């Protein structure tokens, strides 16, 4: 049995990955050129990866996800981890959904939560004590007592110096961030890589390691770690200049904003390429066991291109910018093909990981002539996300969407009873062109789903949700553009 490392580059689309992730593309032993996400945002897409089921089957989506949700309600035996009983399982995540707050840690023998990047909790070191985390549970009656309690907690912490540094940064960070210089704190990539190396050194049993890296996710801003030669974005610029509704509903993006957005997104992907390539090299050095690395994204991201329907972000849409993802295997077992050109759904990713772990040969049954995907709706804290929406606008943004890929065509239909067909081009990743707006789904396409779309959406909308999240969790989700 070999070690298997699954690295999810959150929000990374295929075309930008191919352009910027040159190290990983070069290191890859097997490239899945036509991989597609099962859904369009983190919670349902990760659940689909782990269970091999579409959202309407596993039931985790925007119309069901709320403050009471916990991944712990999904039995480990229902995921691909149930097929790896001999493995030590490690989870490392910077994602604000894939964390302890929502029970994601329950699926791993050991789990580290890194969902405290610089744009959320202002921590220099995620392995140190975070100030916001400390204050959330401290009952100090005065500012002086809180400071003293924090100092004591730092000295009692395994990472005392880094905890103290977090305390200092909480005071000076906001001022430093206003200076015309790149920000100094990434969104967890370096700390995740460091932690992953340490886990790989314990080589007594086979290892499965999951890591989610959020550095390509909004909000986008210049970091000192970025290659400054590949972008020209001012140091004081942030994608938070506009929120997703100002971008998508009000169409507020200017030419300069769009250029900055795309350039920093590309710089973030290039940074992830460097971090992950170095991580792969270091893990291979510190372990004697053969290790296969699978690099994917849970979904992509709209960048305002015509093929993205001129949209930004990745909710309420199933463009190819969102659905077409990278999927690379570094150091596959002997006999794996260099390139897989057929459609590969994330629904089969768990089976691929299990076969890699057991060093089974590659079989074409992992791919298919037709593959499905869906999104059930758009997450928000209230029915109109604190915005003014007409009934028609609300129905549009919260519509359920399904699509099926076959040959060079994507058929897409939704709960507004709209049906589209899009032309695809195998040589143009993340691209689509609408062919028609009256393409009814074929019977063969609808058979890939267990329940009819309209009936499922009506049932899902009727369910009640408690969207009163903990203040800290809600702050993270708002910063990331979900609420």
WOMO-V39774 format. One record per backbone hydrogen bond with DSSP energy under -1.0 kcal/mol. NH is the residue of the N-H (numbers start at 1). CO is the residue of the C=O. E is the energy in kcal/mol with one decimal. If there is no record, write none. Layout:
nh-><NH;NH>
co-><CO;CO>
e-><E;E>
This chain:
nh-><2;3;4;5;6;7;8;9;10;10;12;14;17;18;19;20;21;22;25;26;27;28;29;30;31;32;33;36;37;45;46;47;48;49;50;51;52;57;58;59;64;65;67;69;71;73;74;78;79;80;82;83;84;87;88;90;91;92;93;94;99;103;104;106;107;108;109;110;112;114;116;120;121;128;134;135;136;137;146;147;148;149;150;151;152;153;154;155;156;163;164;165;166;167;168;169;170;171;172;173;176;177;178;179;181;183;192;193;194;195;196;197;198;199;200;201;203;208;209;210;211;212;213;217;224;226;230;237;239;241;242;247;248;249;250;252;258;259;260;261;262;263;264;265;266;267;268;269;270;271;272;273;274;275;276;277;278;279;280;281;282;283;284;285;286;287;292;293;294;295;296;300;301;302;304;309;310;311;313;323;324;325;328;329;330;336;340;344;346;348;349;352;353;354;355;356;357;358;359;360;366;367;368;371;373;374;375;385;387;394;395;396;397;398;399;401;402;403;404;405;406;409;410;411;412;413;414;415;417;420;421;422;423;424;428;431;433;435;436;440;446;447;448;449;456;457;458;459;460;461;462;469;474;475;476;477;478;479;480;481;482>
co-><357;290;207;292;209;294;211;296;8;213;9;324;13;14;15;16;17;20;21;22;23;24;329;329;338;327;340;344;323;41;42;43;44;45;46;47;48;54;54;55;61;61;466;66;102;70;71;75;76;50;79;80;81;84;206;208;110;210;112;212;97;100;99;103;104;105;89;89;91;93;114;117;117;125;130;131;132;134;142;143;144;145;146;147;148;149;150;151;152;159;160;161;162;163;164;165;166;168;168;169;172;173;175;176;179;222;188;189;190;191;192;193;194;195;196;197;201;88;4;90;6;92;8;214;183;223;227;234;220;238;239;243;244;245;245;246;254;255;256;257;258;259;260;261;262;263;264;265;266;267;268;269;270;271;272;273;274;275;276;277;278;279;280;281;282;283;3;330;5;328;7;322;321;313;311;306;305;308;302;319;320;35;295;30;293;333;31;34;36;345;346;348;349;350;351;352;353;354;356;355;363;364;343;405;403;38;401;382;384;390;391;392;393;394;396;375;413;373;411;371;409;406;422;404;420;402;418;400;414;412;436;410;433;408;425;428;423;421;421;438;442;443;445;446;452;453;454;455;456;457;458;467;470;471;472;473;474;475;476;478;477>
e-><-1.6;-2.5;-2.6;-2.6;-3.0;-3.1;-3.4;-3.4;-1.4;-1.6;-1.7;-1.8;-1.9;-2.6;-1.5;-2.8;-2.9;-1.3;-2.2;-1.9;-2.2;-1.4;-3.3;-1.6;-2.2;-2.8;-2.1;-2.3;-2.4;-2.1;-2.8;-2.0;-2.3;-2.0;-2.4;-2.3;-2.7;-1.6;-2.4;-2.4;-1.6;-3.1;-2.9;-1.8;-3.5;-1.7;-1.9;-2.0;-1.8;-1.7;-1.5;-1.7;-1.7;-1.6;-2.7;-2.6;-2.4;-2.4;-1.9;-1.7;-2.1;-2.0;-2.3;-1.3;-1.4;-1.8;-1.2;-1.6;-2.6;-3.7;-1.9;-2.1;-1.7;-1.1;-2.4;-2.9;-1.6;-1.4;-2.2;-2.4;-2.4;-2.8;-2.4;-2.3;-2.4;-2.4;-2.3;-2.2;-1.6;-2.2;-2.6;-2.3;-1.9;-1.7;-2.4;-2.7;-2.0;-1.1;-2.1;-3.1;-2.6;-2.7;-1.1;-1.4;-2.3;-2.3;-2.8;-2.5;-2.4;-2.3;-2.6;-2.1;-1.7;-2.0;-2.1;-1.3;-1.6;-2.6;-2.3;-2.9;-2.5;-2.2;-2.6;-1.9;-3.5;-1.5;-1.6;-1.6;-2.4;-1.7;-1.4;-1.9;-2.8;-1.8;-2.1;-2.6;-2.5;-2.2;-2.5;-2.7;-2.5;-2.4;-2.5;-1.9;-2.4;-2.3;-2.3;-2.0;-2.3;-2.1;-2.3;-2.2;-1.8;-2.4;-2.9;-2.2;-2.2;-2.1;-2.6;-2.0;-2.4;-2.6;-2.2;-1.2;-1.9;-1.2;-2.6;-2.5;-3.1;-2.8;-2.4;-3.0;-1.7;-2.6;-2.6;-1.8;-2.7;-1.6;-1.2;-2.5;-2.0;-1.6;-2.3;-2.6;-2.9;-1.5;-3.0;-2.2;-2.0;-2.2;-1.3;-2.1;-2.3;-2.2;-2.3;-2.3;-2.4;-2.0;-1.4;-2.8;-1.4;-1.8;-1.7;-1.2;-1.8;-2.3;-2.4;-1.7;-2.2;-2.7;-2.4;-2.0;-2.5;-2.0;-1.3;-2.9;-2.9;-2.3;-2.2;-2.6;-2.5;-2.1;-2.2;-2.4;-2.7;-2.3;-1.7;-1.8;-1.7;-3.5;-2.1;-2.5;-3.4;-2.7;-2.3;-1.1;-1.5;-3.5;-1.3;-1.1;-2.4;-1.5;-1.6;-1.7;-2.3;-2.7;-2.2;-1.9;-2.8;-2.7;-1.4;-1.3;-3.2;-2.3;-1.9;-2.4;-2.3;-2.3;-1.8;-1.2;-2.6>
